[in-house]
Amino acid sequence: MIEKIPVGRGYNFIDLFAGAGGLSEGFIQAGFEPLAHVEMNQYAARTLETRTCYYYLKNSGKTDLYNDYLKGDLTREELLSMVPEEHRGNVICEAMSDKSLPGIFEKIDNSLKSRAVNRVDVIIGGPPCQAYSLVGRAQSSHMYIPMSEDPRNELYKLYARFLKKYQPRMFVFENVMGIESANGGKTWKNIQKYLKRVGYSIEFHEQNASDFGVLQNRRRMIIVGWLKNSGLHYPAFEKTDPEAKVEDLFTDLPDLKPGEKSSVYSEKEPSAYVVNYGIREKDDVLTLHAARHNNERDIEIYKKAISLWLNDGKRLDYNDLPEELKTHNNRHSFTDRFKVVEAGDKCCHTILAHLSRDGHYFIFPDPDQHRSITVREAARIQSFPDNYFFEGPRGAQFVQIGNAVPPLMAYGIAKGIAKELKQER
């Protein structure tokens, strides 16, 4: 069991490249106060706004009004009207660039002034990882712009400008492991140079979400920086073993066939894991549990993949399918494109934004359901609470979830940061 202690109470943060707020959620759970979220994607920004409304209403003892929104009994406009502007105005939906940065700085400065905040404690976030990812590079031959020329490669310079302006005590820069070798290592060297140039000592280590209680094998590079000569260090993050299996995430979710949906939890009790780790709470409303429609060919493939995995512990190789079920011309790479979620293991494979295109790589592990996972199931694998609502169409929801830092991992990182900050004081 994990006890969510607000060890970061009294500290604040700014979240850059915020996405749907997975990293931010962990820091909020740890007691940090969000000062601003900067995110260019309109759907992710709306998700952040909705989450801001949730916390305001929760802290006001009005969670029932938030649940009314999830049930469809309140419009979005009605939800937003219940929250003062100063509480939901910290979401800045703009793309960061040399041109836009002065305006973004002005909005943040006004917010700090209105709250009488004199200093920023932490800046968190990480530029979009597609420009650094190993998978992205493998697919770059199909892009109009070579990966080496992707403008996202230099977004770290904008991150450094925030550090230079606000001089937070510490920062957390999260990204994929491929960041070290992107562009032959040149980008990684430049990132370190820029972060040090604006006044920080840095240290970086691989961290796996599974070490923080997330039932997912998700490796990430976590760079932590602190003001030079401050006496701070890279935190010693605490590891936690939930002693659970991936199947524990789904116990209380109703069965679905392709194309079906449900807004009511099953009669089965939620597992100790989802309760003890804060994924499901007593008064939660089930949302986003709707299965994709699948054609008969894909359903047949799913059945074969599920049977092979559950009965023999083997993955389906695309080349082993009967010819009438094959539609892809590529028979040499990604032959494991149909993959079943590892229900009986302590961790499943990494959730990806590719879920927005199809669910073949994340097949639900039940021979009677023969479908891919739902948005809510993907969110649970990422350790998002059930009361976390993702705005936008289903594809956009999957992208937000796949790109996010798991909140449980973020919470563990936030705890480590808070302990370091307390030593400085």
Beta strands, then each sheet from edge to edge (+ up, - down):
strand 1: 12-16
strand 2: 33-38
strand 3: 91-92
strand 4: 122-125
strand 5: 170-175
strand 6: 200-208
strand 7: 219-227
sheet 1: 3+ 2+ 1+ 4+ 5+ 7- 6+
end
